[in-house]
Protein backbone atom coordinates (compact mmCIF):
# COMPACT_ATOMS: atom_id res chain seq x y z
CA UNK A 1 0.00 0.00 0.00
CA UNK A 2 0.98 3.62 -0.51
CA UNK A 3 0.52 5.22 2.90
CA UNK A 4 0.95 8.82 4.07
CA UNK A 5 1.62 9.45 7.75
CA UNK A 6 0.71 12.95 8.97
CA UNK A 7 1.78 13.70 12.57
CA UNK A 8 1.56 17.00 14.44
CA UNK A 9 4.55 19.31 14.18
CA UNK A 10 5.09 20.08 17.86
CA UNK A 11 7.89 17.54 18.32
CA UNK A 12 10.42 15.88 16.04
CA UNK A 13 9.60 12.41 14.68
CA UNK A 14 10.70 10.74 16.90
CA UNK A 15 10.94 13.41 19.61
CA UNK A 16 14.37 14.43 20.83
CA UNK A 17 13.04 14.51 24.40
CA UNK A 18 9.46 14.25 25.69
CA UNK A 19 6.64 13.47 23.27
CA UNK A 20 4.16 10.68 22.79
CA UNK A 21 2.22 11.10 19.55
CA UNK A 22 5.25 11.79 17.37
CA UNK A 23 7.11 8.85 18.94
CA UNK A 24 4.26 6.47 18.13
CA UNK A 25 4.08 7.80 14.55
CA UNK A 26 7.82 7.26 14.13
CA UNK A 27 7.61 3.64 15.26
CA UNK A 28 4.46 2.93 13.23
CA UNK A 29 6.00 4.44 10.10
CA UNK A 30 9.17 2.37 10.32
CA UNK A 31 7.20 -0.81 11.07
CA UNK A 32 5.02 -0.29 7.99
CA UNK A 33 8.15 0.09 5.87
CA UNK A 34 9.56 -3.10 7.43
CA UNK A 35 6.36 -4.88 6.41
CA UNK A 36 6.87 -3.91 2.77
CA UNK A 37 4.69 -0.84 2.29
CA UNK A 38 5.50 2.47 0.57
CA UNK A 39 5.27 5.08 3.29
CA UNK A 40 5.64 8.85 3.08
CA UNK A 41 6.10 10.85 6.27
CA UNK A 42 5.21 14.56 6.38
CA UNK A 43 7.28 16.06 9.18
CA UNK A 44 9.90 18.59 10.21
CA UNK A 45 13.44 18.38 8.84
CA UNK A 46 15.05 16.59 11.79
CA UNK A 47 12.83 13.49 11.44
CA UNK A 48 14.60 10.13 11.44
CA UNK A 49 12.65 7.63 9.39
CA UNK A 50 12.85 4.65 7.05
CA UNK A 51 10.05 6.22 4.97
CA UNK A 52 10.22 8.88 2.28
CA UNK A 53 10.37 12.19 4.12
CA UNK A 54 8.52 15.30 2.97
CA UNK A 55 9.91 18.23 4.94
CA UNK A 56 7.14 20.69 5.83
CA UNK A 57 8.95 22.76 8.48
CA UNK A 58 12.61 23.44 9.21
CA UNK A 59 12.29 22.14 12.78
CA UNK A 60 9.69 20.97 15.25
CA UNK A 61 7.77 23.73 16.98
CA UNK A 62 8.41 23.15 20.71
CA UNK A 63 12.21 23.35 20.63
CA UNK A 64 12.34 25.98 17.87
CA UNK A 65 14.12 28.97 19.50
CA UNK A 66 12.19 31.51 17.41
CA UNK A 67 10.38 33.81 19.87
CA UNK A 68 7.31 34.20 17.66
CA UNK A 69 5.79 31.30 15.73
CA UNK A 70 2.36 30.06 14.68
CA UNK A 71 1.55 26.40 15.18
CA UNK A 72 -1.72 26.91 13.29
CA UNK A 73 0.05 28.32 10.23
CA UNK A 74 2.60 25.49 10.29
CA UNK A 75 -0.09 22.81 10.38
CA UNK A 76 -2.24 24.42 7.69
CA UNK A 77 0.77 24.65 5.37
CA UNK A 78 1.53 20.97 5.99
CA UNK A 79 -2.06 19.91 5.34
CA UNK A 80 -2.13 21.89 2.11
CA UNK A 81 0.91 19.95 0.90
CA UNK A 82 -0.70 16.64 1.87
CA UNK A 83 -3.87 17.71 0.03
CA UNK A 84 -1.86 18.61 -3.08
CA UNK A 85 -0.28 15.16 -3.15
CA UNK A 86 -3.31 13.18 -2.00
CA UNK A 87 -3.69 11.26 -5.27
CA UNK A 88 -0.32 9.60 -4.64
CA UNK A 89 -1.63 7.61 -1.67
CA UNK A 90 -4.02 4.76 -1.00
CA UNK A 91 -4.35 5.80 2.62
CA UNK A 92 -3.72 9.11 4.37
CA UNK A 93 -3.30 8.49 8.09
CA UNK A 94 -3.76 11.62 10.20
CA UNK A 95 -2.62 12.12 13.79
CA UNK A 96 -3.63 15.81 13.88
CA UNK A 97 -6.92 15.65 15.79
CA UNK A 98 -9.65 17.21 13.59
CA UNK A 99 -7.87 20.12 11.93
CA UNK A 100 -7.76 18.37 8.55
CA UNK A 101 -11.50 17.68 8.34
CA UNK A 102 -12.54 20.74 6.23
CA UNK A 103 -9.73 20.20 3.72
CA UNK A 104 -10.31 16.48 3.22
CA UNK A 105 -14.08 16.04 3.58
CA UNK A 106 -14.35 15.12 -0.10
CA UNK A 107 -12.01 12.15 0.30
CA UNK A 108 -12.74 10.89 3.81
CA UNK A 109 -12.92 7.33 2.52
CA UNK A 110 -9.15 7.25 1.98
CA UNK A 111 -8.29 8.73 5.37
CA UNK A 112 -7.89 7.34 8.86
CA UNK A 113 -7.62 9.60 11.90
CA UNK A 114 -6.09 8.42 15.17
CA UNK A 115 -7.12 10.54 18.14
CA UNK A 116 -4.30 10.68 20.67
CA UNK A 117 -5.67 12.99 23.35
CA UNK A 118 -8.47 13.27 25.87
CA UNK A 119 -11.92 13.69 24.34
CA UNK A 120 -13.97 15.18 27.18
CA UNK A 121 -13.60 18.76 25.90
CA UNK A 122 -16.64 21.00 25.47
CA UNK A 123 -16.36 21.74 21.73
CA UNK A 124 -15.47 18.29 20.42
CA UNK A 125 -18.92 16.67 20.07
CA UNK A 126 -20.05 19.30 17.57
CA UNK A 127 -17.04 18.67 15.35
CA UNK A 128 -17.47 14.91 15.23
CA UNK A 129 -21.20 15.30 14.51
CA UNK A 130 -20.43 17.81 11.75
CA UNK A 131 -17.94 15.48 10.00
CA UNK A 132 -19.17 11.93 10.71
CA UNK A 133 -17.69 10.51 7.48
CA UNK A 134 -14.13 10.42 8.83
CA UNK A 135 -13.15 6.98 10.23
CA UNK A 136 -11.60 7.38 13.67
CA UNK A 137 -9.24 5.24 15.72
CA UNK A 138 -9.11 5.29 19.50
CA UNK A 139 -5.91 4.36 21.33
CA UNK A 140 -7.91 2.64 24.08
CA UNK A 141 -11.55 1.71 24.48
CA UNK A 142 -11.83 3.94 27.54
CA UNK A 143 -10.80 6.97 25.46
CA UNK A 144 -14.07 6.74 23.52
CA UNK A 145 -16.38 7.29 26.49
CA UNK A 146 -17.08 11.02 25.91
CA UNK A 147 -17.87 10.46 22.19
CA UNK A 148 -19.73 7.13 21.95
CA UNK A 149 -21.57 8.27 18.80
CA UNK A 150 -18.43 9.00 16.77
CA UNK A 151 -17.44 6.99 13.69
CA UNK A 152 -15.05 4.60 15.42
CA UNK A 153 -13.33 2.25 12.98
CA UNK A 154 -11.42 0.47 15.72
CA UNK A 155 -9.11 0.67 18.72
CA UNK A 156 -5.38 0.22 18.22
CA UNK A 157 -3.25 0.13 21.34
CA UNK A 158 0.11 1.80 20.91
CA UNK A 159 3.25 -0.14 20.10
CA UNK A 160 6.95 0.63 20.21
CA UNK A 161 10.06 -0.68 18.46
CA UNK A 162 11.36 -3.35 20.82
CA UNK A 163 14.95 -3.04 19.63
CA UNK A 164 15.51 0.42 21.09
CA UNK A 165 14.59 -0.68 24.62
CA UNK A 166 17.14 -2.82 26.42
CA UNK A 167 15.80 -5.56 28.66
CA UNK A 168 17.20 -5.43 32.23
CA UNK A 169 16.98 -8.73 34.08
CA UNK A 170 17.95 -7.02 37.34
CA UNK A 171 17.06 -3.60 38.67
CA UNK A 172 19.21 -1.18 40.64
CA UNK A 173 16.93 -0.70 43.63
CA UNK A 174 15.02 2.52 42.95
CA UNK A 175 11.53 3.51 41.82
CA UNK A 176 10.95 5.58 38.68
CA UNK A 177 8.57 8.33 37.61
CA UNK A 178 8.76 9.35 33.94
CA UNK A 179 6.61 11.80 32.07
CA UNK A 180 5.40 15.33 32.65
CA UNK A 181 5.17 17.36 35.85
CA UNK A 182 1.45 18.07 36.11
CA UNK A 183 -1.34 17.52 38.65
CA UNK A 184 -2.97 14.75 36.59
CA UNK A 185 0.30 12.78 36.36
CA UNK A 186 0.78 12.83 40.12
CA UNK A 187 4.50 13.28 40.85
CA UNK A 188 3.68 14.34 44.42
CA UNK A 189 1.79 11.05 44.86
CA UNK A 190 4.81 9.12 43.58
CA UNK A 191 7.00 10.92 46.11
CA UNK A 192 4.60 10.11 48.95
CA UNK A 193 4.53 6.42 47.99
CA UNK A 194 8.32 6.20 47.84
CA UNK A 195 8.79 7.98 51.17
CA UNK A 196 6.34 5.68 52.92
CA UNK A 197 8.36 2.70 51.74
CA UNK A 198 11.73 4.33 52.41
CA UNK A 199 12.64 3.75 48.76
CA UNK A 200 14.68 5.93 46.40
CA UNK A 201 12.68 7.65 43.67
CA UNK A 202 14.11 9.06 40.46
CA UNK A 203 11.94 11.55 38.57
CA UNK A 204 12.63 12.17 34.88
CA UNK A 205 10.09 14.68 33.64
CA UNK A 206 9.53 17.84 31.63
CA UNK A 207 7.90 20.94 33.07
CA UNK A 208 5.61 22.78 30.66
CA UNK A 209 5.07 26.52 31.03
CA UNK A 210 1.44 25.84 31.94
CA UNK A 211 2.56 23.75 34.91
CA UNK A 212 5.31 25.99 36.28
CA UNK A 213 3.25 27.31 39.18
CA UNK A 214 2.24 23.78 40.18
CA UNK A 215 5.86 22.67 39.94
CA UNK A 216 7.16 25.54 42.08
CA UNK A 217 4.43 25.42 44.73
CA UNK A 218 3.67 21.70 45.04
CA UNK A 219 6.45 19.55 43.61
CA UNK A 220 9.68 21.50 43.99
CA UNK A 221 9.53 21.68 47.81
CA UNK A 222 9.24 17.88 47.88
CA UNK A 223 12.42 17.39 45.86
CA UNK A 224 14.62 18.46 48.78
CA UNK A 225 14.65 14.99 50.29
CA UNK A 226 17.45 12.40 50.38
CA UNK A 227 15.25 9.74 48.76
CA UNK A 228 14.17 11.91 45.81
CA UNK A 229 16.29 12.67 42.75
CA UNK A 230 14.99 14.98 40.02
CA UNK A 231 16.69 14.03 36.75
CA UNK A 232 14.81 16.40 34.42
CA UNK A 233 13.66 15.70 30.89
CA UNK A 234 15.26 12.74 29.09
CA UNK A 235 15.13 11.31 25.57
CA UNK A 236 15.19 7.84 24.04
CA UNK A 237 18.93 7.41 24.54
CA UNK A 238 18.55 7.57 28.33
CA UNK A 239 15.25 5.75 28.78
CA UNK A 240 16.44 2.15 28.77
CA UNK A 241 18.92 2.73 31.58
CA UNK A 242 16.50 4.89 33.54
CA UNK A 243 13.49 2.58 33.27
CA UNK A 244 15.43 -0.68 33.22
CA UNK A 245 17.23 0.20 36.43
CA UNK A 246 13.98 0.68 38.33
CA UNK A 247 12.26 -1.90 40.51
CA UNK A 248 8.97 -0.46 39.24
CA UNK A 249 7.51 2.49 37.39
CA UNK A 250 5.07 4.52 39.48
CA UNK A 251 2.12 5.79 37.43
CA UNK A 252 -0.17 7.46 40.00
CA UNK A 253 -2.37 9.35 37.54
CA UNK A 254 -5.64 11.12 38.33
CA UNK A 255 -7.21 11.73 34.93
CA UNK A 256 -8.76 9.70 32.07
CA UNK A 257 -5.41 8.78 30.50
CA UNK A 258 -6.05 7.84 26.83
CA UNK A 259 -3.12 5.41 26.80
CA UNK A 260 0.01 6.14 28.85
CA UNK A 261 2.98 5.35 26.62
CA UNK A 262 5.47 5.24 29.49
CA UNK A 263 3.77 2.11 30.82
CA UNK A 264 4.77 0.06 27.78
CA UNK A 265 8.20 1.70 27.62
CA UNK A 266 8.83 0.43 31.15
CA UNK A 267 7.51 -3.01 30.23
CA UNK A 268 9.87 -3.12 27.25
CA UNK A 269 12.75 -2.86 29.73
CA UNK A 270 11.29 -5.62 31.92
CA UNK A 271 10.12 -3.16 34.55
CA UNK A 272 6.66 -3.71 36.08
CA UNK A 273 4.22 -0.85 36.55
CA UNK A 274 2.20 0.22 39.56
CA UNK A 275 -0.61 2.34 38.17
CA UNK A 276 -3.72 4.03 39.49
CA UNK A 277 -6.95 2.76 37.97
CA UNK A 278 -7.85 5.54 35.56
CA UNK A 279 -8.55 5.62 31.83
CA UNK A 280 -6.68 3.04 29.79
CA UNK A 281 -4.71 1.51 32.65
CA UNK A 282 -6.74 -1.76 32.86
CA UNK A 283 -6.33 -2.21 29.09
CA UNK A 284 -2.54 -1.90 29.27
CA UNK A 285 -1.50 -3.48 32.57
CA UNK A 286 -2.23 -7.16 33.16
CA UNK A 287 -2.85 -7.41 36.88
CA UNK A 288 -0.23 -9.46 38.78
CA UNK A 289 1.55 -10.20 35.50
CA UNK A 290 3.01 -6.94 34.18
CA UNK A 291 2.23 -4.88 37.24
CA UNK A 292 -0.45 -3.93 39.73
CA UNK A 293 -3.52 -1.70 39.35
CA UNK A 294 -4.33 0.23 42.51
CA UNK A 295 -6.81 2.83 43.72
CA UNK A 296 -4.81 4.82 46.25
CA UNK A 297 -1.55 5.28 48.11
CA UNK A 298 -2.20 2.47 50.58
CA UNK A 299 -2.77 -0.02 47.77
CA UNK A 300 0.32 1.24 45.93
CA UNK A 301 2.46 0.62 49.03
CA UNK A 302 1.00 -2.87 49.35
CA UNK A 303 1.70 -3.52 45.66
CA UNK A 304 5.35 -2.55 46.09
CA UNK A 305 5.70 -5.33 48.65
CA UNK A 306 4.44 -7.80 46.02
CA UNK A 307 7.00 -6.90 43.35
CA UNK A 308 9.09 -10.07 44.04
CA UNK A 309 6.08 -12.08 42.80
CA UNK A 310 6.55 -10.72 39.27
CA UNK A 311 8.95 -11.94 36.58
CA UNK A 312 10.80 -9.23 34.68
CA UNK A 313 11.27 -11.67 31.80
CA UNK A 314 7.50 -12.16 31.61
CA UNK A 315 6.96 -8.41 31.62
CA UNK A 316 9.23 -8.07 28.58
CA UNK A 317 7.59 -11.03 26.82
CA UNK A 318 4.12 -9.55 27.28
CA UNK A 319 5.38 -6.27 25.82
CA UNK A 320 6.71 -8.07 22.75
CA UNK A 321 3.44 -9.92 22.25
CA UNK A 322 1.03 -7.03 22.79
CA UNK A 323 2.90 -3.79 22.25
CA UNK A 324 5.60 -4.19 19.60
CA UNK A 325 5.61 -1.72 16.71
CA UNK A 326 4.95 -4.54 14.23
CA UNK A 327 1.91 -5.71 16.21
CA UNK A 328 0.57 -2.14 16.12
CA UNK A 329 1.29 -1.81 12.39
CA UNK A 330 -0.58 -5.03 11.56
CA UNK A 331 -3.63 -3.81 13.47
CA UNK A 332 -3.56 -0.58 11.46
CA UNK A 333 -3.17 -2.50 8.20
CA UNK A 334 -6.38 -4.36 9.00
CA UNK A 335 -8.15 -1.00 9.31
CA UNK A 336 -6.58 0.40 6.14
CA UNK A 337 -7.95 -2.59 4.23
CA UNK A 338 -11.55 -1.75 5.11
CA UNK A 339 -11.61 2.03 4.92
CA UNK A 340 -14.49 2.13 2.45
CA UNK A 341 -16.70 0.39 4.99
CA UNK A 342 -15.38 2.49 7.87
CA UNK A 343 -16.09 5.75 6.03
CA UNK A 344 -19.84 5.10 6.17
CA UNK A 345 -21.15 7.25 9.03
CA UNK A 346 -22.83 5.24 11.79
CA UNK A 347 -26.56 5.56 12.26
CA UNK A 348 -27.31 7.42 15.46
CA UNK A 349 -29.99 6.48 17.96
CA UNK A 350 -32.27 9.23 19.23
CA UNK A 351 -30.32 9.33 22.50
CA UNK A 352 -26.98 9.65 20.72
CA UNK A 353 -28.13 12.40 18.37
CA UNK A 354 -29.64 14.50 21.14
LUMRO-44329 format. One line per field, with one value per residue (C-alpha): residue in one letter; residue number from 1; x, y, z. Coordinates in Angstrom, 3 decimals, always signed. Example, Ala and Ser with C-alpha at 12.3 -4.5 7.8 and 13.67 -1.06 7.14 Angstrom:
REM residues 2
type = c(A S)
seq = c(1 2)
X = c(+12.300 +13.670)
Y = c(-4.500 -1.060)
Z = c(+7.800 +7.140)
This chain:
REM residues 354
type = c(X X X X X X X X X X X X X X X X X X X X X X X X X X X X X X X X X X X X X X X X X X X X X X X X X X X X X X X X X X X X X X X X X X X X X X X X X X X X X X X X X X X X X X X X X X X X X X X X X X X X X X X X X X X X X X X X X X X X X X X X X X X X X X X X X X X X X X X X X X X X X X X X X X X X X X X X X X X X X X X X X X X X X X X X X X X X X X X X X X X X X X X X X X X X X X X X X X X X X X X X X X X X X X X X X X X X X X X X X X X X X X X X X X X X X X X X X X X X X X X X X X X X X X X X X X X X X X X X X X X X X X X X X X X X X X X X X X X X X X X X X X X X X X X X X X X X X X X X X X X X X X X X X X X X X X X X X X X X X X X X X X X X X X X X X X X X X X X X X X X X X X X X X X X X X X X X X X)
seq = c(1 2 3 4 5 6 7 8 9 10 11 12 13 14 15 16 17 18 19 20 21 22 23 24 25 26 27 28 29 30 31 32 33 34 35 36 37 38 39 40 41 42 43 44 45 46 47 48 49 50 51 52 53 54 55 56 57 58 59 60 61 62 63 64 65 66 67 68 69 70 71 72 73 74 75 76 77 78 79 80 81 82 83 84 85 86 87 88 89 90 91 92 93 94 95 96 97 98 99 100 101 102 103 104 105 106 107 108 109 110 111 112 113 114 115 116 117 118 119 120 121 122 123 124 125 126 127 128 129 130 131 132 133 134 135 136 137 138 139 140 141 142 143 144 145 146 147 148 149 150 151 152 153 154 155 156 157 158 159 160 161 162 163 164 165 166 167 168 169 170 171 172 173 174 175 176 177 178 179 180 181 182 183 184 185 186 187 188 189 190 191 192 193 194 195 196 197 198 199 200 201 202 203 204 205 206 207 208 209 210 211 212 213 214 215 216 217 218 219 220 221 222 223 224 225 226 227 228 229 230 231 232 233 234 235 236 237 238 239 240 241 242 243 244 245 246 247 248 249 250 251 252 253 254 255 256 257 258 259 260 261 262 263 264 265 266 267 268 269 270 271 272 273 274 275 276 277 278 279 280 281 282 283 284 285 286 287 288 289 290 291 292 293 294 295 296 297 298 299 300 301 302 303 304 305 306 307 308 309 310 311 312 313 314 315 316 317 318 319 320 321 322 323 324 325 326 327 328 329 330 331 332 333 334 335 336 337 338 339 340 341 342 343 344 345 346 347 348 349 350 351 352 353 354)
X = c(+0.000 +0.976 +0.521 +0.946 +1.621 +0.709 +1.778 +1.559 +4.554 +5.088 +7.892 +10.423 +9.601 +10.696 +10.941 +14.372 +13.044 +9.461 +6.644 +4.157 +2.216 +5.245 +7.110 +4.265 +4.078 +7.821 +7.609 +4.462 +6.001 +9.169 +7.201 +5.018 +8.153 +9.562 +6.357 +6.872 +4.691 +5.495 +5.266 +5.636 +6.103 +5.206 +7.283 +9.904 +13.442 +15.049 +12.828 +14.598 +12.651 +12.848 +10.052 +10.220 +10.370 +8.519 +9.910 +7.137 +8.951 +12.610 +12.288 +9.695 +7.774 +8.406 +12.205 +12.339 +14.118 +12.191 +10.380 +7.313 +5.793 +2.361 +1.546 -1.722 +0.054 +2.597 -0.086 -2.245 +0.772 +1.531 -2.057 -2.128 +0.909 -0.696 -3.867 -1.865 -0.280 -3.315 -3.694 -0.315 -1.626 -4.021 -4.351 -3.717 -3.297 -3.756 -2.625 -3.630 -6.919 -9.645 -7.870 -7.760 -11.503 -12.543 -9.727 -10.312 -14.075 -14.352 -12.006 -12.736 -12.919 -9.152 -8.294 -7.892 -7.618 -6.091 -7.123 -4.304 -5.668 -8.473 -11.923 -13.971 -13.599 -16.636 -16.357 -15.467 -18.921 -20.046 -17.037 -17.469 -21.198 -20.426 -17.935 -19.172 -17.693 -14.127 -13.154 -11.601 -9.242 -9.107 -5.910 -7.915 -11.552 -11.828 -10.805 -14.075 -16.380 -17.076 -17.870 -19.726 -21.572 -18.425 -17.435 -15.051 -13.329 -11.420 -9.114 -5.384 -3.254 +0.114 +3.247 +6.952 +10.056 +11.356 +14.955 +15.509 +14.590 +17.136 +15.801 +17.196 +16.982 +17.953 +17.064 +19.215 +16.933 +15.021 +11.533 +10.947 +8.572 +8.762 +6.611 +5.401 +5.173 +1.452 -1.342 -2.970 +0.301 +0.784 +4.505 +3.679 +1.791 +4.810 +7.004 +4.597 +4.530 +8.323 +8.788 +6.339 +8.360 +11.728 +12.639 +14.680 +12.678 +14.113 +11.938 +12.630 +10.087 +9.530 +7.898 +5.610 +5.072 +1.440 +2.560 +5.314 +3.250 +2.235 +5.861 +7.162 +4.429 +3.669 +6.454 +9.684 +9.526 +9.236 +12.422 +14.620 +14.647 +17.449 +15.248 +14.174 +16.294 +14.993 +16.689 +14.812 +13.661 +15.257 +15.128 +15.186 +18.933 +18.555 +15.248 +16.445 +18.922 +16.498 +13.486 +15.429 +17.230 +13.978 +12.258 +8.967 +7.510 +5.071 +2.125 -0.166 -2.366 -5.642 -7.206 -8.759 -5.405 -6.055 -3.116 +0.014 +2.981 +5.466 +3.775 +4.774 +8.197 +8.828 +7.505 +9.873 +12.753 +11.294 +10.124 +6.660 +4.217 +2.195 -0.614 -3.718 -6.951 -7.849 -8.552 -6.684 -4.709 -6.738 -6.333 -2.544 -1.498 -2.228 -2.848 -0.235 +1.549 +3.012 +2.226 -0.450 -3.516 -4.333 -6.808 -4.807 -1.546 -2.200 -2.771 +0.322 +2.456 +1.001 +1.701 +5.348 +5.695 +4.440 +7.001 +9.087 +6.077 +6.551 +8.953 +10.798 +11.266 +7.504 +6.964 +9.226 +7.590 +4.122 +5.375 +6.715 +3.442 +1.028 +2.900 +5.602 +5.607 +4.952 +1.912 +0.570 +1.292 -0.575 -3.625 -3.561 -3.169 -6.378 -8.151 -6.576 -7.947 -11.550 -11.607 -14.492 -16.697 -15.377 -16.091 -19.841 -21.151 -22.828 -26.564 -27.314 -29.989 -32.265 -30.316 -26.978 -28.128 -29.643)
Y = c(+0.000 +3.622 +5.222 +8.822 +9.452 +12.946 +13.695 +17.002 +19.311 +20.077 +17.535 +15.881 +12.409 +10.738 +13.409 +14.427 +14.505 +14.245 +13.471 +10.676 +11.101 +11.788 +8.854 +6.474 +7.797 +7.256 +3.637 +2.933 +4.436 +2.366 -0.808 -0.287 +0.089 -3.098 -4.883 -3.906 -0.839 +2.465 +5.085 +8.855 +10.855 +14.563 +16.060 +18.586 +18.377 +16.590 +13.494 +10.127 +7.634 +4.649 +6.217 +8.879 +12.191 +15.295 +18.227 +20.685 +22.765 +23.438 +22.143 +20.972 +23.726 +23.155 +23.350 +25.983 +28.973 +31.510 +33.810 +34.205 +31.303 +30.056 +26.405 +26.905 +28.319 +25.490 +22.814 +24.421 +24.653 +20.966 +19.913 +21.894 +19.952 +16.643 +17.713 +18.610 +15.155 +13.179 +11.260 +9.599 +7.614 +4.763 +5.800 +9.111 +8.487 +11.619 +12.118 +15.805 +15.654 +17.213 +20.124 +18.374 +17.681 +20.736 +20.198 +16.480 +16.043 +15.119 +12.148 +10.886 +7.326 +7.245 +8.733 +7.338 +9.596 +8.416 +10.536 +10.680 +12.987 +13.267 +13.691 +15.178 +18.757 +21.003 +21.735 +18.288 +16.667 +19.300 +18.671 +14.908 +15.302 +17.812 +15.484 +11.933 +10.513 +10.416 +6.980 +7.382 +5.239 +5.290 +4.357 +2.636 +1.707 +3.938 +6.967 +6.739 +7.295 +11.025 +10.460 +7.127 +8.270 +8.998 +6.991 +4.597 +2.252 +0.466 +0.672 +0.223 +0.135 +1.799 -0.144 +0.631 -0.676 -3.351 -3.042 +0.419 -0.675 -2.817 -5.559 -5.430 -8.733 -7.019 -3.596 -1.180 -0.703 +2.522 +3.509 +5.583 +8.332 +9.349 +11.803 +15.326 +17.356 +18.073 +17.516 +14.753 +12.779 +12.827 +13.279 +14.338 +11.052 +9.121 +10.916 +10.110 +6.417 +6.196 +7.985 +5.685 +2.702 +4.330 +3.749 +5.931 +7.654 +9.063 +11.553 +12.173 +14.680 +17.837 +20.945 +22.785 +26.518 +25.842 +23.745 +25.995 +27.312 +23.785 +22.668 +25.537 +25.420 +21.700 +19.554 +21.505 +21.681 +17.877 +17.391 +18.464 +14.986 +12.402 +9.741 +11.908 +12.673 +14.984 +14.033 +16.397 +15.700 +12.744 +11.307 +7.839 +7.414 +7.575 +5.745 +2.148 +2.733 +4.892 +2.576 -0.682 +0.198 +0.680 -1.899 -0.460 +2.493 +4.518 +5.790 +7.461 +9.350 +11.122 +11.730 +9.702 +8.779 +7.836 +5.410 +6.138 +5.348 +5.244 +2.112 +0.056 +1.704 +0.429 -3.011 -3.120 -2.863 -5.623 -3.158 -3.709 -0.853 +0.217 +2.338 +4.032 +2.757 +5.544 +5.617 +3.044 +1.506 -1.757 -2.209 -1.896 -3.475 -7.156 -7.414 -9.460 -10.204 -6.942 -4.880 -3.928 -1.704 +0.233 +2.835 +4.816 +5.280 +2.466 -0.023 +1.235 +0.622 -2.873 -3.517 -2.548 -5.330 -7.801 -6.901 -10.067 -12.079 -10.721 -11.942 -9.228 -11.671 -12.163 -8.413 -8.074 -11.030 -9.554 -6.274 -8.065 -9.925 -7.034 -3.788 -4.193 -1.725 -4.544 -5.709 -2.143 -1.805 -5.027 -3.809 -0.582 -2.500 -4.356 -0.996 +0.402 -2.594 -1.751 +2.032 +2.131 +0.387 +2.485 +5.749 +5.103 +7.254 +5.245 +5.564 +7.417 +6.480 +9.234 +9.326 +9.648 +12.400 +14.503)
Z = c(+0.000 -0.508 +2.900 +4.071 +7.747 +8.969 +12.571 +14.439 +14.176 +17.856 +18.324 +16.043 +14.683 +16.895 +19.610 +20.831 +24.405 +25.693 +23.270 +22.786 +19.553 +17.374 +18.943 +18.128 +14.552 +14.127 +15.264 +13.233 +10.096 +10.324 +11.072 +7.993 +5.870 +7.427 +6.415 +2.774 +2.290 +0.571 +3.288 +3.083 +6.268 +6.381 +9.184 +10.213 +8.842 +11.792 +11.443 +11.440 +9.393 +7.046 +4.974 +2.285 +4.122 +2.973 +4.943 +5.832 +8.476 +9.215 +12.778 +15.254 +16.979 +20.709 +20.630 +17.871 +19.496 +17.406 +19.873 +17.658 +15.732 +14.677 +15.181 +13.287 +10.232 +10.289 +10.379 +7.694 +5.374 +5.989 +5.336 +2.111 +0.900 +1.871 +0.027 -3.082 -3.150 -1.996 -5.275 -4.644 -1.665 -1.002 +2.623 +4.373 +8.094 +10.203 +13.793 +13.876 +15.785 +13.592 +11.935 +8.547 +8.338 +6.234 +3.720 +3.216 +3.577 -0.098 +0.299 +3.815 +2.516 +1.979 +5.370 +8.859 +11.905 +15.168 +18.135 +20.669 +23.353 +25.866 +24.336 +27.178 +25.903 +25.466 +21.728 +20.418 +20.074 +17.575 +15.346 +15.231 +14.511 +11.750 +9.995 +10.707 +7.483 +8.835 +10.228 +13.667 +15.720 +19.504 +21.329 +24.084 +24.476 +27.542 +25.465 +23.520 +26.488 +25.906 +22.187 +21.946 +18.803 +16.775 +13.693 +15.420 +12.976 +15.720 +18.723 +18.220 +21.343 +20.915 +20.101 +20.212 +18.461 +20.822 +19.628 +21.090 +24.624 +26.415 +28.660 +32.226 +34.081 +37.335 +38.670 +40.641 +43.627 +42.946 +41.815 +38.681 +37.605 +33.943 +32.066 +32.652 +35.846 +36.109 +38.647 +36.594 +36.357 +40.118 +40.853 +44.417 +44.861 +43.584 +46.109 +48.955 +47.992 +47.841 +51.167 +52.924 +51.741 +52.407 +48.757 +46.405 +43.666 +40.463 +38.570 +34.884 +33.643 +31.635 +33.067 +30.660 +31.033 +31.938 +34.910 +36.283 +39.180 +40.184 +39.943 +42.084 +44.734 +45.040 +43.611 +43.985 +47.809 +47.879 +45.862 +48.777 +50.294 +50.379 +48.765 +45.810 +42.754 +40.018 +36.747 +34.423 +30.889 +29.092 +25.573 +24.042 +24.543 +28.331 +28.777 +28.774 +31.578 +33.544 +33.266 +33.219 +36.430 +38.325 +40.507 +39.243 +37.386 +39.483 +37.426 +39.996 +37.543 +38.334 +34.929 +32.069 +30.505 +26.833 +26.801 +28.853 +26.621 +29.486 +30.823 +27.779 +27.616 +31.154 +30.231 +27.247 +29.734 +31.917 +34.549 +36.077 +36.548 +39.559 +38.171 +39.487 +37.975 +35.562 +31.835 +29.785 +32.647 +32.856 +29.088 +29.269 +32.568 +33.161 +36.883 +38.778 +35.498 +34.178 +37.240 +39.728 +39.348 +42.510 +43.724 +46.250 +48.107 +50.583 +47.766 +45.934 +49.031 +49.351 +45.663 +46.093 +48.647 +46.024 +43.350 +44.038 +42.802 +39.272 +36.575 +34.676 +31.799 +31.607 +31.622 +28.577 +26.815 +27.281 +25.822 +22.745 +22.247 +22.794 +22.250 +19.604 +16.713 +14.229 +16.206 +16.120 +12.387 +11.557 +13.466 +11.461 +8.197 +9.002 +9.314 +6.141 +4.235 +5.107 +4.921 +2.448 +4.989 +7.871 +6.034 +6.171 +9.029 +11.793 +12.258 +15.463 +17.956 +19.230 +22.502 +20.718 +18.369 +21.141)
